[in-house]
Structures are given as structure tokens and as C-alpha cells.
């Protein structure tokens, strides 16, 4: 029987649709409805597309990347640097992507 983890879903049609999906997921993951999309297109967002507090009260940020193969170590580093200047200071930053799993990239992220 298929599970969510073993299923293939179509890539979202736009960055906007992907951010909506990520917003729904982070609310469930963090057991909190206290999350919102941050800013709007064209505004400086300091590397954060979604922000809120989890059920423990920790400040969480999500950077959404609706890309298949364009996520690189450099892009990840740049997004982290931007998010470090986010106020209030984030306890956790998630980078959500539509890119397929990539062992070298995942190892890079785990070292950070």
C-alpha cells in the first residue's frame, strides 16, 4: 500500500502554490496554527518565506525553494546568512524544496 513517503506528487505550478503547501505542512509539523507567510513578492524577507512559533514557543522560519535541480550548497549558505539577520532571531530554519533527495547536499546540510 502506498504511503506519503513513497508517493510521487506533481511539482507545484508556482512558487505561490508551493508556499501555501509549505505553510500547511509546517502548521502540522509544529503542532501550531501560529504560522503565516512573511511579506510579499518584491519585499526583503531575510531568507524567510514563512514564520511563526511552534507549540513550545520557539521562533521557526521556512525558506521555500520550488526548484527541481537548482538548489546548491551556495544557495543554502546564502539563505542561512540572510535568515541569521531575521528578527526575532530564529530557533530553527527549514529549507523546503521540490528537489529530489540528494545525498551529497543532505550531508552538507547535516554538517551545518
BELJO-V599252 format. One record per backbone hydrogen bond with DSSP energy under -0.5 kcal/mol. CO is the residue of the C=O (numbers start at 1). NH is the residue of the N-H. E is the energy in kcal/mol with one decimal. If there is no record, write none. Layout:
BEGIN
CO|NH|E / CO|NH|E
END
This chain:
BEGIN
3|7|-0.6 / 4|7|-1.1 / 7|9|-0.5 / 14|18|-2.0 / 15|19|-2.4 / 16|20|-1.8 / 17|21|-2.1 / 18|22|-2.7 / 19|23|-2.4 / 20|24|-2.0 / 21|25|-2.3 / 22|26|-2.7 / 23|27|-1.7 / 24|28|-1.5 / 25|29|-3.1 / 26|30|-2.5 / 27|32|-2.0 / 28|31|-1.0 / 30|55|-1.5 / 33|35|-1.4 / 34|53|-1.5 / 36|51|-2.5 / 37|39|-0.6 / 40|43|-2.2 / 45|48|-1.3 / 49|38|-3.4 / 50|62|-2.4 / 51|36|-2.5 / 52|60|-3.2 / 54|57|-1.8 / 58|54|-2.2 / 59|91|-3.2 / 59|92|-1.3 / 60|52|-1.7 / 61|94|-2.7 / 62|49|-2.8 / 62|50|-1.8 / 62|64|-0.5 / 63|96|-2.4 / 64|66|-0.5 / 65|67|-1.7 / 65|98|-1.5 / 68|100|-0.6 / 70|72|-0.6 / 72|76|-2.3 / 73|77|-2.8 / 74|78|-2.6 / 75|79|-2.3 / 76|80|-2.2 / 77|81|-2.4 / 78|82|-2.2 / 79|83|-2.4 / 80|84|-1.7 / 82|85|-1.5 / 83|86|-1.6 / 92|61|-2.4 / 94|63|-2.9 / 94|96|-0.6 / 96|65|-3.3 / 102|106|-2.7 / 103|107|-2.5 / 104|108|-2.0 / 105|109|-2.2 / 106|110|-2.2 / 107|111|-1.2 / 108|112|-0.7 / 109|112|-1.0
END
